């Protein structure tokens, strides 16, 4: 059984509502200065991820024992490999001191590799410690092609992280074609709020944090809204650090609020008639009876006793979707599965990955092309299969 980690993560709450993170020595309570210096260069969300990966790595480093001065690239590779192990000792025969109960995914291993590489480059830049490791971490290069326009890409050579695990193309779980019928069955979605949540996830492909982070001021639900950024009903997905439920949009920027008090900027997401309908139903049936308890302007609220009227958290939203999936006999259903379905349907309908990326709030078309393009049956494929199947003598 893995021993208790030597380092832990400490969240720091600031008056602005922002959270930052420290890596702290568990017994003495001292902040690891090198980790702190590296983490300060990152945004709050990135700090959180990297701090947990660094706390786990630093605990492993001290248990070997190793030091920042002597650690080698091979040592770091052993640690990254151990993150995917199910046996307590891993390939090194030494338990990884951690509270982690299961192997990390490839994506999480990648974030650990990025954090560790950045940590040691920062250590060298400030203290000139371990030059051979720095050279090894900077040795590789990869070529990327970034889209800059319709059909046009630009070649870019970037450093390769030698610690990064081999990436496997994601295979998102596709929801069944009769999904909506199963969710609409009696007793599956038990409140108007839950019907709104599922409809907005289904029709807009919103991320969990984007939906929970919506405030009433972000909803421009009539045509030709004075914000003048879309002539259709829409919402502005913006990134805020002071939401009471700590929900944050992943990529959108902060809101732009003009002298008229109207929210502008961020990512604009179109609103369907069904989204409008379920929103008004939610206001009438659910929000109206708890609004006196809501001391915030977040759209989605808790309807259960104990936290009645509180802003719904991302965990709360996941629980709503999970419970609905169980009642509809859909297995483990997550909010992000709706985003996969939305992106696949959009790409199938438009064939334009750039349009889908912009409509869904992706930073580039790369995710669309890598994750969803292979799931779409093109007309050429359909025609080819039709010709092959017609020649089948057993048909």
N, C-alpha and C positions, 0 to 999 in steps of 0.2 A: 504494500500500500504506500502511495506517495506520501512523503513527509510534508509537513506544513511549510508553506513558502516563507522565505525569509523577508521578502518585500511585499508590500500591499499598496493599493491605490487609494489615495485620499482625494475626494472631490471637494472643491472650494467654491462656495456660492458667493457671487459678487452682487452688490446693490443693483447693478444694471439687469440682473436676472441671468447673466452669463455664468456658466460653470467652466472652471479649469481644473486640471488634474495634476496631482503630484505622485511620484513614486517614493514611498516612505519605507525606511527600515523598520520592520515590525516591532522589535524590542525597544530600540533606543528612540524611535519616533523621528529620527533625523531624515531630512529630505535628501535624496540622492542628487547631488548638485549637477553631475554630468547629464543625468536623465532630464532634470528640470530645465537645464539650459537648452537641450534639444527640443523638449516639448513646447517651450515658450515660443518657438518659431512656427508652431502649427495652430490651426484653428481649433475651436473648442471640440467639434465633433471628431476631428482627427486625433486630437490630444487624448480623448477618451479611449479610442481603439488602441493607439500606440502605447499608452501608459500601462494597460493590462498586459500587452505582449512583452513590454520591457520588464515589468515586475516579474513575470514568469521567467524570462531569460536571465535576469540578474540573479534570481534565486538558484537557477541551474548552474550558472557560471561559478558562484561561490561554493556550490556543493561539489564541484569537480575535484579539486579546486583549480580555478583559473583566475587570471586578472586581465584587465584591459590592456596591459602592457605586453602580455604573453599570448593572448588568444590568437588562434590562426583561423584562416578561412575554413580549414577542415573541421576545426572545433565547432564553428558556427553551422556548418553543414550538418554535423551530427545532431545539433540541437534542433534544427528545422526538421530533420528526419524523425526525431523522437516525437514531434508534435502529432504525427500521424499514427503512432504506435498505440496498440491496445494493451500491450503487456506493461507492467509497472516499471520494469527496468529499461525498456526500449533497447535499441541496438548498442547502447553504451554500457549496459549493465548497471547503470546508476539511475535510480528513480528521479523523475523530474519533480522537484518540489513545487506543487501546484494544487490549487483547489479544483482544477479542471477534471471533470468526471468522464469525459469521452474524447476521442481523437478530434483534432481540429479539421475542418474542411479545407480543401485546397485554397479557397479564397482567404480563409483566416490564416493559413500558413503563409500565404503571399503577403498579408498585412504584417505578419511577424517579421518576414524577411525584409520588407521595406523599412520597418521601424528599426531593426537592428543595424541595417546598413546605414541608415541616416544617423543613428546614434554614434557609430564609430567614425563616420566622416566628420561629424561635429566635434568629437573628441580630438581628432587629429587637427582640424582647422584651428582649434583654440589652444591646444596644448602640445601639438606635434608629437603625439603618442602613437606608437605602433605603425610606423611608415610601411612595413611590408604588408600589413593587412589592408591599409588604404590602397596600395597599388593593386592588390588582388581584387578589391571591391570595385575598382574603376577600370579593370582590364577589358571587359567585354563591351560590345556595342550591338544594337539591333536597329533595324530599319522599320520605320512606321510610315504609313501613308495616310495623311489627314485630309478629309474631304474639305474643299473650299468652295465648291459650287456644284452645279448639276453636271455629274459625270467627270468632274475634274478633281484630281488629288495631287497633293504636294508631298514629296519625299522628305523625310526627316530622320536623321541618325541620332539616336539617344543612347545614353549609357544603359547597359544591361546589368541587372542585379544577379550575380552568380548564385545567390542564396534562394532565389525565387523557385518554387516548385513548378513542375511542368503543368501548364494550364490545359485543362480539358474543356472542350466546348460545352457550355451549359445546355442541359436538356430540360427546359421548363415543362412542368406538368401541365398538360392541356385539359381544360375542363370539358365535360361532356356537352354535346350539342343541346341536350334537353335540360341544361343547368337551370335556366330561368323557371321552367315549369316545375322543377323539383323544389326550388327555393320558394316558389309562390304557393306551394301546397299549404293547406291549413295547418297551423301550429308550428311552422318552421321559423318564420320571422314573426316574433311575438309582439313587437311594438312598432309604431310608425317610425321611430328613430332607426330601428334595425332595418326596416324596409328602405329608408333613405340611404343608410350606409351601403347596403348591397347595391342599390341602384346607382349611386355615385361612383362606386368602385367599378361597376360593370360598364357604365356608359362613358366615363371620363378617364379610366385607367389611372386614377390618382394613387400615389403612394400612401402608405399608412400615415406617415408623419405629415404629409400634405393635407389630407382630409381632416385629421385631428387638429391641425394648426390653423384651420380657417376661422377667421373672425367675421362677424356680420358685415363689417365695413369692406371686406374683400369680395362680397357677393354683389355683383352688378347684374341683377336678374331681369332686366328689361332691355328691350331693343334700343339702340341709339343712346346708351348711357352717357351722361356728361363727361365721363373720363375720356371719351372719344378715342379709345384704343381698340374697340371692336363694335361693330354695329349690331352684333348678336348678343343675347344673354350670355354672360360669361362670369368666371371668377378669376381673381388674381392670386396666384400661388406665390407667396413671398416668404422669405426666411426671416424669422424673428427669434431673438434670444431670450425674450422675457415672457413667453407664453406660460401661464400658470401650470399647464400640464407638461411643459418642457418639450412639446412636439415641435419639430423643425422640418422645414422643407430641405431637401437634400442639395439641390443645385441652384435654386432661384436666389436672386439677390434680395436685399432689404426693400421694403415698400418705399415708394416715392409719394409723399403726401404734400399736395400743393396748398396754396392759401385757401382754397375752397374746401379743404379737409377731405378731398376725395383720394382714395388709394389708387395709385397707378404703378406701373412697372411690374417686376417679377415675371412669371410665366403666365400667359393668358390661356385658360382652358375653357372651351366651349361647353355650354350647358344644354342638355337635351330636354325636350318637353317632359319626359318621364322624371328627370331629375327635378325639374320645377315642381311637378305634381307632388312628388314624395316630400319635398322640402316644405311646401305649404301644409301638407298633411301632418308632418312632424311638428311644425309650429302650433297647429291647432290642437292636436291630440296630446302631445307630450310636453313640449317646451312650455306651453302656457301654464301648466299646473305647477311647474317648479321654478318659474322665472324669478320669483321673489327670493329664492335661495341662491341664485346664480350671481355671485359678486364679480363677474367677469363678462367679457364680450365674445367668448368662444362660442361657436355654433353648436357643437355637439356636447351634450351634458350626460352625466350619470343619472340613471333613473332608479337605481337600487337604493334601498335604505342604508344608512351609514355614511354615504357620500353623496346623498341626493343633491343635485344641482351643481356638483363639481364639474370642472371641465373633463371630458372623457380623455383618458390617456391612450397612447398607442397600444399598451397592453390590454386595456379595456376593449378597444376596437378589435384586437386579435381574438379576444375571448368571445365577442359577439359573433364573429365570423366562424370561429371554431365550433361554437355551440350550434349554429345554424347548419353547418356542414354535417355535424353528427346527426341532427334530427332529420336531415334530408338524405341520410345514408350515402354521403359523398366522401366519407373518410375524413382524413385530416385536411381541412380547408383553411388556407391562409389568405389574407388580403392581397398579397402580391400575386397570387394565382389569377386574380381578375385582371391585373395589369398585363400579365402574359397573354391572356385571352384577348384583351383589347388590342395590344400591339400586333398580334398575329392576324386578327380580323382586319385591322386597319391596313396592314401591309398587303394582305390578300386583295383588299378592295382597291387600293391605290397603286400598288407596285412601286411606290415612291418612298424610299427609306428616309430621305431628307425631310419630307413632309411629316412622316410619322414621328421622327425624332423631335421636330419642332413642336408638334401638337402634344406630345407626351412628356415634354420637359427633359429629354435626354441631351447631354452635352454635345454629342456627335452622333453620326450615323453608324459608328463602329459597332456599338452594342446591338443595334437593330439588325445589322448585316450578319454579325456573328451568332446572335442568339435566336433570331426569329426567321431570317430569310430561308433557312433550310427546311422550315416547317410549312412553307407556303407552296402549294401545288400550282405551278404555272400552267397557262393554257397549252404551251408546247409539251409539257410533261403529260397533261391529260390526253392530248391528241396522240402522242406516241404510245401511251399505255392502251388507248382505245384500239389502235391498229394492231398492237401485239396481242391483246386479248381476243380480238376477233379471229385471229389465226389459230387460236387454241383448239386443237381437234377434239378435246374432251368437253368443250363448252356446250 
